[in-house]
Structures are given as structure tokens and as C-alpha cells.
Amino acid sequence: MTAADADDVRRIALSLPETVEKEAWSMPTFRVAGKMFVTIPDDETSFAVRCPMHERAELIAAEPEKFWVPPHEAGSNWVRVRLAALDDMDELRDILVDSWKQAAPPRLVEAWSL
């Protein structure tokens, strides 16, 4: 499999209901109902998604080559994901959908899950 890239993140994110792309902090961000659920920072080798703090530590401990948090984001509910470490496009999609569900209003999540 070819490694996923920032274009794949953009394509999948924009395929989710009511997602819009908006530049913030000189990087692309993706939002649903005004709430960010993914950003593509820095050199586009990783992306950041919403992740509850209690799950984030477990993810990083289990797969430190895949998940990490830069020091300036330590207090946030976000985690970075290294694109090159993903197993396949299904894993990328699952991560993005999970983050989208955390940001989307319940009516959208329910309608999309049907």
C-alpha cells in the first residue's frame, strides 16, 4: 500500500457530512458545525485529531511510532498521527470518522450512522 498523505486526509475529511475546510494558523483545518476535528500541521507528515485525554495516553503508550503529542498541545484533547505509520486507508478513515463524531452535533452523527 502507498502511504497515506495530506491529500488523503483532506479527501476523507471533506467526504464526511457538513465538513468544511478553513485555514487557521497557516494550516488547513476541517470543521463540522463550526468545530474543528482535524488539522494538517507543519510539513504534512502528520495530522491532528480530537482525542479524549484518557484515551490519548493509552494510544501513545500502545503505538508511540504512530501517535504523539507535541509539548504545546499537552493540555489539549488532541493527538497527532504520523501518516507513514498508518496501516491502510481504512485506519485513516476510522481515525477521521472518530474525530468527526466527537465534533459533530448528535443529529448529524445519528443520521450518518443509519
ROTI-180160 format. One record per atom (N, C-alpha, C): x negated, y negated, z. Coordinates in steps of 0.1 Angstrom, whole numbers, padded with zeros to 4 digits, always signed. Example, Ala and Ser with C-alpha at 12.3 -4.5 7.8 and 13.67 -1.06 7.14 Angstrom:
BEGIN
-0132+0057+0078/-0123+0045+0078/-0132+0033+0078/-0128+0022+0071/-0137+0011+0071/-0129+0000+0079/
***
This chain:
BEGIN
-0008+0012+0000/+0000+0000+0000/-0009-0012+0000/-0005-0022-0008/-0012-0035-0007/-0008-0042+0005/-0017-0049+0011/-0015-0056+0024/-0004-0067+0021/+0004-0069+0031/+0014-0079+0031/+0007-0093+0031/+0013-0103+0025/+0007-0116+0026/+0018-0127+0029/+0014-0139+0030/+0023-0150+0034/+0035-0151+0024/+0033-0148+0011/+0044-0148+0002/+0055-0138+0006/+0050-0126+0011/+0060-0116+0015/+0068-0121+0028/+0061-0127+0037/+0067-0133+0049/+0078-0143+0044/+0074-0152+0035/+0084-0162+0030/+0096-0155+0023/+0093-0146+0015/+0104-0139+0007/+0114-0132+0016/+0109-0125+0026/+0117-0117+0035/+0125-0127+0044/+0118-0137+0050/+0124-0146+0059/+0136-0153+0051/+0133-0158+0039/+0144-0165+0032/+0155-0156+0027/+0153-0143+0028/+0164-0134+0024/+0174-0132+0036/+0170-0136+0048/+0179-0135+0059/+0190-0146+0059/+0202-0143+0063/+0213-0153+0062/+0210-0166+0069/+0213-0177+0061/+0213-0191+0065/+0199-0195+0069/+0188-0189+0064/+0175-0193+0067/+0171-0204+0058/+0164-0214+0064/+0158-0225+0056/+0143-0226+0059/+0136-0231+0049/+0122-0233+0052/+0120-0248+0054/+0112-0252+0064/+0109-0266+0067/+0095-0267+0071/+0087-0276+0066/+0074-0278+0070/+0073-0286+0084/+0065-0281+0093/+0063-0287+0106/+0049-0284+0110/+0042-0294+0116/+0028-0292+0120/+0019-0288+0108/+0022-0293+0096/+0015-0290+0084/+0015-0275+0081/+0026-0268+0084/+0027-0254+0080/+0041-0251+0078/+0044-0240+0070/+0058-0236+0067/+0064-0230+0080/+0076-0234+0083/+0084-0227+0094/+0097-0223+0088/+0103-0213+0094/+0116-0208+0089/+0125-0208+0100/+0137-0213+0098/+0147-0216+0108/+0161-0210+0104/+0168-0207+0114/+0182-0203+0113/+0190-0211+0123/+0201-0218+0119/+0209-0226+0128/+0200-0236+0135/+0190-0241+0128/+0181-0251+0134/+0170-0246+0144/+0170-0233+0146/+0160-0227+0155/+0149-0220+0147/+0137-0223+0150/+0126-0216+0144/+0125-0202+0148/+0122-0193+0138/+0120-0179+0141/+0107-0173+0135/+0101-0180+0126/+0088-0176+0121/+0080-0188+0116/+0067-0188+0118/+0058-0198+0112/+0047-0191+0105/+0041-0197+0096/+0029-0192+0089/+0017-0202+0091/+0010-0200+0102/+0000-0210+0106/-0014-0207+0099/-0023-0217+0101/-0037-0215+0098/-0040-0211+0084/-0047-0200+0083/-0052-0196+0070/-0043-0185+0063/-0031-0184+0068/-0021-0175+0062/-0025-0160+0064/-0034-0156+0073/-0037-0142+0076/-0028-0136+0087/-0020-0145+0093/-0011-0140+0103/+0002-0149+0103/+0011-0145+0110/+0023-0153+0112/+0028-0152+0126/+0036-0161+0131/+0041-0161+0145/+0056-0159+0145/+0060-0151+0155/+0075-0148+0156/+0079-0150+0171/+0091-0151+0173/+0097-0151+0187/+0095-0138+0193/+0091-0138+0206/+0090-0125+0213/+0091-0128+0228/+0101-0121+0234/+0102-0124+0249/+0089-0120+0256/+0086-0129+0266/+0073-0127+0273/+0071-0113+0278/+0081-0107+0284/+0079-0093+0290/+0076-0083+0279/+0080-0085+0267/+0077-0076+0256/+0064-0079+0250/+0060-0091+0250/+0048-0096+0243/+0035-0089+0249/+0034-0089+0262/+0023-0082+0269/+0022-0068+0265/+0033-0061+0264/+0033-0047+0260/+0028-0045+0246/+0033-0053+0237/+0029-0053+0223/+0014-0054+0221/+0009-0065+0228/-0005-0068+0227/-0014-0056+0233/-0009-0051+0244/-0017-0040+0250/-0017-0027+0242/-0005-0025+0235/-0004-0013+0227/-0011-0014+0214/-0011-0026+0207/-0017-0028+0194/-0025-0041+0193/-0036-0043+0200/-0043-0055+0201/-0048-0059+0187/-0050-0050+0178/-0055-0053+0165/-0044-0059+0156/-0032-0057+0160/-0020-0062+0153/-0014-0075+0159/-0013-0075+0172/-0006-0086+0179/-0016-0094+0188/-0014-0107+0189/-0022-0115+0197/-0016-0129+0199/-0021-0136+0209/-0016-0149+0212/-0028-0159+0214/-0028-0170+0206/-0039-0180+0208/-0037-0187+0222/-0047-0191+0228/-0046-0197+0241/-0036-0209+0242/-0034-0217+0231/-0025-0228+0232/-0010-0223+0232/-0008-0211+0229/+0006-0205+0228/+0009-0196+0240/-0001-0195+0249/+0001-0185+0260/+0014-0187+0268/+0018-0199+0270/+0031-0201+0277/+0043-0200+0270/+0042-0197+0257/+0054-0197+0248/+0060-0183+0247/+0072-0182+0241/+0078-0169+0238/+0075-0165+0223/+0063-0167+0219/+0059-0164+0206/+0047-0154+0206/+0046-0146+0195/+0034-0138+0193/+0029-0139+0179/+0016-0138+0177/+0011-0137+0163/+0010-0123+0159/+0011-0121+0145/+0010-0108+0139/+0000-0109+0128/-0010-0101+0128/-0020-0100+0117/-0014-0093+0105/-0013-0100+0094/-0008-0093+0082/-0015-0081+0078/-0028-0081+0078/-0036-0070+0073/-0034-0057+0082/-0029-0059+0094/-0028-0048+0104/-0014-0041+0102/-0005-0047+0095/+0009-0041+0093/+0008-0028+0086/+0017-0018+0090/+0017-0005+0083/+0023-0006+0069/+0034-0014+0067/+0041-0015+0055/+0051-0026+0055/+0058-0028+0044/+0067-0039+0042/+0079-0036+0052/+0083-0024+0055/+0094-0021+0064/+0090-0027+0078/+0078-0025+0082/+0074-0030+0095/+0075-0045+0095/+0070-0052+0084/+0071-0066+0083/+0085-0071+0084/+0094-0064+0077/+0108-0068+0077/+0114-0066+0091/+0111-0055+0097/+0116-0053+0111/+0112-0063+0121/+0100-0068+0120/+0095-0078+0129/+0102-0091+0126/+0104-0095+0113/+0110-0107+0110/+0125-0107+0114/+0132-0096+0111/+0146-0095+0115/+0148-0096+0130/+0139-0090+0138/+0140-0090+0152/+0139-0105+0157/+0129-0112+0151/+0128-0126+0155/+0140-0135+0150/+0145-0132+0138/+0157-0139+0133/+0168-0137+0143/+0170-0124+0147/+0182-0121+0156/+0181-0129+0169/+0168-0132+0174/+0167-0139+0186/+0170-0154+0185/+0170-0159+0172/+0172-0173+0170/+0186-0176+0164/+0192-0166+0157/+0205-0168+0150/+0216-0168+0160/+0227-0175+0157/+0239-0175+0166/+0245-0161+0165/+0252-0157+0176/+0258-0144+0176/+0267-0141+0165/+0275-0151+0160/+0284-0148+0148/+0276-0144+0136/+0264-0149+0134/+0256-0145+0122/+0251-0131+0124/+0246-0129+0136/+0240-0115+0139/+0250-0105+0137/+0262-0107+0143/+0273-0097+0142/+0277-0095+0127/+0279-0106+0120/+0283-0105+0105/+0272-0098+0097/+0260-0100+0100/+0249-0094+0093/+0247-0079+0096/+0250-0076+0108/+0249-0062+0113/+0259-0052+0108/+0270-0058+0103/+0281-0050+0098/+0278-0041+0086/
***
